[in-house]
Amino acid sequence: MLKKILVPNFMVTSVADIDLARLRKLGVRGILLDFDNTLVRWNGSSLPNAIAKWVKAAKEAGFSLCIVSNAITRRLERVAKRLGIPFVPQACKPSPIGIYRALKRLCLQAYEAVMVGDQLFTDVLAGNCSGLHTVLVRPPKLYEQWWMKGVRYLENLITKYTPRLQAAC
């Protein structure tokens, strides 16, 4: 049971490391992206150039993209506008509500999409419970609330003691 809901299909260190051709081979047509510590630093809105280039390449390759975040609208709107993609704010992850809203907006079925995010207990859990492929982003340096240290400790235990994940997508 734990494997089914908390283990992502793939792990990467940055969104820019996700192989679009590999996603296409899996039948993926849509990419749902978390915001904080996935696209931008926690509580920030500055988008790294490598991620902006990757998003552009994904759009040019025909993927539909949407930001799905528990964050509030203002910060999301600025980045989404810069990237030219829609967003779903206050997504209530790990509930699948925000994911379903994004899938409806993109006119996709769950099996045609991937959820990309930095947290097992929100992004991966919501994606797996919704029937999506999942990619866990594990950046080398995280900036976040102090209480997330406990959550990250549990996440590290889970990823350490689960079967080897495919290291790159």
C-alpha positions in Angstrom: 0.0 0.0 0.0 2.8 2.4 1.0 4.5 1.8 -2.3 1.4 2.6 -4.3 0.7 5.9 -2.8 4.0 7.4 -1.5 6.6 6.2 -4.0 7.1 8.3 -7.2 7.7 6.8 -10.6 10.8 8.9 -11.0 13.2 11.2 -9.1 15.2 14.1 -10.4 17.1 17.0 -8.9 15.5 19.6 -11.1 12.4 20.0 -13.4 15.0 20.7 -16.1 16.3 17.1 -15.8 13.0 15.6 -16.9 13.3 13.8 -20.2 10.3 14.9 -22.4 10.9 12.1 -24.9 10.6 9.5 -22.1 7.4 11.1 -20.9 6.0 10.9 -24.4 6.8 7.2 -24.6 4.8 6.7 -21.4 1.8 8.3 -23.2 2.0 11.5 -21.2 0.4 14.5 -22.8 0.1 16.8 -19.8 2.5 17.9 -17.1 1.2 19.3 -13.8 3.8 21.2 -11.9 4.0 22.1 -8.2 5.3 25.6 -7.5 7.4 26.1 -4.4 10.7 24.1 -4.4 9.8 22.7 -7.8 9.6 25.7 -10.2 10.8 28.4 -7.8 12.4 28.6 -4.4 9.9 28.4 -1.5 8.1 31.7 -1.1 9.8 33.2 -4.1 8.8 34.1 -7.6 12.1 34.2 -9.5 12.2 31.5 -12.1 15.5 29.8 -13.0 16.4 30.1 -16.7 16.9 26.4 -17.0 13.4 25.7 -15.9 11.9 28.4 -18.2 13.8 26.9 -21.1 12.5 23.4 -20.2 8.9 24.7 -20.0 9.3 26.3 -23.4 10.7 23.0 -24.8 7.8 21.1 -23.3 5.2 23.4 -24.8 7.0 23.2 -28.2 6.9 19.4 -28.0 3.1 19.6 -27.6 2.7 19.0 -23.9 0.0 20.8 -22.0 1.2 22.2 -18.8 -0.5 23.6 -15.6 0.9 24.7 -12.3 -1.0 23.0 -9.4 -0.1 24.5 -6.1 -1.4 25.0 -2.5 0.1 28.6 -2.7 -2.1 31.7 -3.1 -2.8 33.3 -6.4 -0.5 36.4 -6.7 2.9 34.7 -6.9 1.5 31.9 -9.1 -0.1 34.3 -11.5 3.2 36.1 -12.1 5.1 33.0 -12.9 2.3 31.3 -14.9 1.9 34.5 -17.0 5.6 34.6 -17.7 5.5 30.9 -18.8 2.3 31.2 -20.6 0.6 28.3 -18.8 -2.6 28.1 -16.7 -2.5 27.5 -12.9 -4.6 26.1 -10.2 -4.1 27.9 -6.8 -5.0 26.6 -3.4 -5.1 23.1 -4.8 -5.6 21.5 -1.3 -3.0 18.8 -2.0 -2.8 16.0 -1.0 -6.5 16.0 -1.9 -7.0 15.3 -5.6 -9.3 18.3 -6.0 -6.7 20.6 -7.6 -5.4 17.9 -9.8 -8.9 17.1 -11.1 -9.4 20.9 -11.8 -6.1 21.0 -13.7 -7.0 17.8 -15.7 -10.4 19.3 -16.6 -8.8 22.6 -17.7 -6.3 20.7 -19.9 -8.9 18.2 -21.2 -6.9 15.2 -20.1 -7.5 11.9 -18.4 -5.3 11.0 -15.4 -3.3 8.3 -17.2 -2.2 11.0 -19.7 -0.6 13.2 -17.1 2.3 13.4 -14.7 2.5 15.3 -11.4 5.8 16.8 -10.7 6.6 18.1 -7.2 9.0 18.2 -4.3 7.0 16.6 -1.6 5.9 12.9 -1.0 3.0 13.8 1.3 1.4 16.4 -1.0 2.5 16.2 -4.6 3.3 12.5 -5.0 0.5 11.3 -2.8 -2.1 13.5 -4.7 -0.7 12.4 -8.0 -0.6 8.7 -7.2 -4.1 8.7 -5.6 -5.4 10.4 -8.8 -3.9 7.8 -11.1 -1.1 10.0 -12.6 2.5 9.2 -13.2 4.6 11.0 -10.6 8.0 12.7 -10.5 9.7 13.7 -7.2 12.0 16.7 -7.5 14.8 16.6 -4.9 16.8 19.8 -5.2 20.2 19.8 -3.5 19.3 22.8 -1.4 15.8 23.6 -0.1 14.5 26.8 1.4 11.3 26.3 3.4 9.5 26.6 6.7 11.4 25.4 9.8 8.9 22.7 10.5 9.4 21.0 7.2 12.6 19.4 8.5 10.5 16.7 10.2 8.5 16.1 7.1 11.7 15.9 5.0 13.2 13.4 7.5 10.2 11.1 7.0 10.4 11.5 3.3 14.0 10.5 3.3 13.2 7.4 5.3 10.6 6.4 2.8 12.7 6.9 -0.2 15.7 5.2 1.5 13.7 2.0 2.3 11.6 1.6 -0.9 12.7 -0.2 -4.0 15.2 1.7 -6.1 13.5 4.4 -8.1 14.4 5.2 -11.6 16.9 8.0 -11.0 16.0 10.1 -14.0 12.8 10.6 -15.9 
